[in-house]
Amino acid sequence: MRKAKILAIGDNVCDKYLSRGKMYPGGQCVNTCAYAVMNDVSAAFLGSFGSDEVASCIQQTLKSLPVDISHCRYYTGENGFACVTLEGTDRVFIGSNRGGIASGHPYDFTEEEFAYMKEFDLIYTNLNAYIEDELEAVAATGVPVAFDFSLRWTNEYLRQICPHIKVAIMSCAHLDGKTREQEMKKAAGLGVPVVLGTVGEDGSYLLYRGQYYYTEAVNAEDVIDTMGAGDSYFAAFLAHLLKLYVKGEIKLDGSMDLSRVLVESMKEGAVFSAKMCCGEGAFGYGVPLVGRIIDNRI
């Protein structure tokens, strides 16, 4: 039986920990690929790399996992990076170069690349991918798209993205319960069948067919670093769902009620997320910090 396959289109960065003097491969799409592999799902990354040591670190890590990067683009210039520090076990973002060279190079996907996308069971992307103008065309491949809004969205942005995606994740820890429900309903009302609202240590909510479902968070035994906690939850959630799909145990065409399976997937995400908080960086692979740093807190 074949493995489920996920393609992540978008961001790649190194998280530069000023408090440790180390940097770790990351970015939501790279994290998703790494976590998918850890959950026995084949993964590929499609994004833009620069030509510096940061880019080399990420490429080498992805190849070793292994994650397919055969369709990535390469440009001369600075790769994306973020500067962070730790306050206790919580990572605090200090500044970034806003994706480096990736922000200045639109995808302009080719027919070959659209054909490549069709080889996958699901496409993952997010608000840091600079993909908004091409998302409709990506969705037209017929492959379901999962989109991470993080905690930054507007009504206009939801109207732009939601008609083209099947799964949405919204980080809602900053919202009260009433507002969280309102925001999740907005996404569902714009055509998203499955809407996840995560609230950190207070668990996660899912809106499906007009019904809310709740799953408690799992407490990690020894929290070291919360970097990638949300990404690991979402990746494990998607991986569990896709593995059942390729086994033929569920359908993703809307013809069957998936509520039980979705709740199972939420629990898988909570367990895996707690596990990943027990290591350094999003998923490890730290190397000595190189290159410049940015501090835009002021």
N, C-alpha and C positions, 0 to 999 in steps of 0.2 A: 504494500500500500504506500502510495506517495505521501510525502510530507505536505502540510499546508505551506503556502508561500505568501509572504507579505513584502510589499515594496514601499519603502519610505522615501518620499520626495521632499527635499528641502534642506534644512540647516545642518551644518557640522561646525563644531567649534572645539577648542580646548578650554577647559575651565582652569584658569591660572589661580592657584591658591597662594595668596601672598603670605598667609599665616604658616604655610608648610614649605614654601619654596619649591613646590611641585606643580605640575599641570597634568590634567587628566582628559582623555578624549570624551567628548560629549556633544551637546546639542540634542534637541528633542528627537530628531530623526535618527541620528546615530545611536542614541540611547535605546530607541524603540527597536532598532535592528539587533543590538546586543541582547536586549531582554528577550526578544523573540527567539533567538538562537538558544538562549538559556532555557526556554520553554519548549524546545524541540520543534520549532517552526523554522523553515528556511527563510532567509531574509536577504534583501538586496537594497542598496542605497543608491539613489540618483540625486546628485547635487553638484555643486561647484567647489573645486579646491583651488587654493592659492599655490604659491611656489616656495613657501618657507618651511621652517622646521615644524611649525604647528601642523601644517597640512600633512607633512610626512608622518608625524606621530599618529594622526587619525587614520591615514591610509594603511599604515603597517598594522595597526590594531584591528581594523576591519578585516584585513586579509587573514589575520591569524585566527579570527573567531570561528569559522570564516563567514564573511558577508560579501556578496557579489557587488563589486563597484565598477563593473565593465562598461557601464553607460554613463559614468560621471564625466564632467567637463573640467578642464584644467586651464587656469589662467595665470599669467605672471602678476604677482602682487601678494598682498598680505591676506592670509586666511583669517576666517572669523575666530575671535576669542572673546572670553569674558573674564574679568578679574573678580575674584570672590575672596572672602575670608570667613572664618567660623566664629560664631558667638555661641559658646557651648557646643552643641551638636548641630545647630542650625546654620545653614550656609546663608551668607549675606552678599548680595551682588553689589559690587562697587562701581563697575563701569564696563564698557565693551566697545568694540570697534564696529558694532552694528552689522555683523555678518561679513565684514571685510569685502573682498572682491565680489562675493555672491550678490550683494545688493545692486551692483551695477551691471549685471548680465542677465537679461530676461531669458527664459528657457527656450522659447520658440521651438517647441517640440516638433520633431520630424515624424514622418509616417512610420519610419523604422522604430522610433521610440514608442509611438502609440501601440504598435504591434507588440513590442516588448512588454508594455504594461499589461496587455491582455493575457500574458502568461501567468499572472498572479491571481490569488484568491481575494486579495484586499489591498488597497492603496491607503497608506497613512500619510498625512501631511498636517500642517499647522500654520498658525498666524505668523511665524517667523520664516516661512518658506518663500515669500515673495512670489506666490503662485496664484494670487487672486484672479488675475486677468486670463489665466489659462485653465482654471479649475473646471469650467464648463466643458471644455474639450477633453480634459482628463476623465471626467465623469461619463462622457459620451462613449468611452471604450466599453462601458457596460460592467466594469469592475467596481464593486462597492468602494466608496471612499469614506474613511474615518478621519475626522478633523478635530484637532485640539485647539480650543479658543483660549486656553490658559485663563487668566483673569482679566483679559483686556478685550472687550467687545463693545460695540455700540449697536443700536437698532439697525442702523444703515449697514453695518458690517454683517450682521445676522442675515439681513435680506439678500446680501450679495452672495453669501456662502451657503446658507442652509438648503436652498433648492437643489444643490448638487451633491449632497452628502447623505450617508445612511446612518452614521454614528457620530455623535458630537460629545465632546467632553468639555465641561466648564468648571473651572476651579472657583468654588463658591464660599470658601472659608471666610471671606471678608463680608459676606452678605448675611442678613438675618433670614430666618426660615421663610417668611412670606415673600421676601424679595427673591430668594433663591427659586422658589416655586414659580414665580412670575417669569423669571428669566428662562428657566427650563421650558416653560410652556410656550414662550416666544419661539424658541428653536423648533419645538414639536409642531407648532402651528404653521411654520414655514416649510414643513414637509420632512423633518428628520424623524425617522421611525424610532430610533433609540437615542435618548439623551441622558448622559451621565453628569451628575453634579457632585464633585468631591468636596469634602469639608475637612480634610486633614485628619487630625486625631479623633474627630467626631464621626468619622465614617464616610459613607457615600450613599447617594440617592440615585435612582434610575427612574425615568419616566418612559413608559412603554404602553401603547394603546390606552392612553388616558389614565393609567394607574401608576402610582408611585410605589417603589420598592426601596427598602433600606437595608444596608449591611454595615455592621460595626467594623471599625478599624481593628487591626491586629497589632498588639503592642510588641515591639521588637525587644528581644532579650538584652541587647547591648547596643544601643544606638551610638554610632560613631559619626555618621554624616547623612543628612537628609537629602542631599543632592540626588535628583532623579526619582524621588519618591512617587510623584504623580505619574511620570512617564512609565515607571515600572508597573504601577497599578494598571494603567491603560493597556500596556503591552501584554501583560499576563491575561487580562480580561479578553482581549482580542484573540490571543493565542488559544485559549480554552475554547472559545466559540468556533474558531476556524478548524481546530483539530476534530471537533465533532462533525463539522460540515464535510470535511474530506472523507470521513469515515462513513458518510451517508446517513448519520443518525439524526441530522436536522436539515432543514431547508432554509435558505436565506432569501426566498422570493416573496415572503409575506403570506404564504399559504398556510402556515402553521403558527400556533401560539408558542412563542419562545420565552415566556416569562420565567419558567422554572430554570431553563438553561442560562438565561441572563443573570439570574440571582446566583447561580453556581459560579458563573464567570466573575461576578463581583467578589465573591468570597476568595476565588483563586487570586484575583488581583490584590486583595487586602493581605493575604498571606505572603505573596511574593514581594510586595512593596516593603513589608516589615523586614523581610530577609535582606533586601538590598540596602536598608539603612544601617546594616551592621558592618559595612565596609567603607573604604575611602573612595571619594569621588562618586560619580554616577554608577560606575561598574568596575572601578579599579583601573589597572594599566597606567599608573602614574609614572611620570618621568621627571627629571630635573627641569625646573622652569627656565624657559629661554624667551628672548624677545622682549618687546616693550610692555609696559603696563599702562593702564588707564584708570584715572580716578575722577569720575564725573559726579560725585556725590554732592558737590557744592552747586 
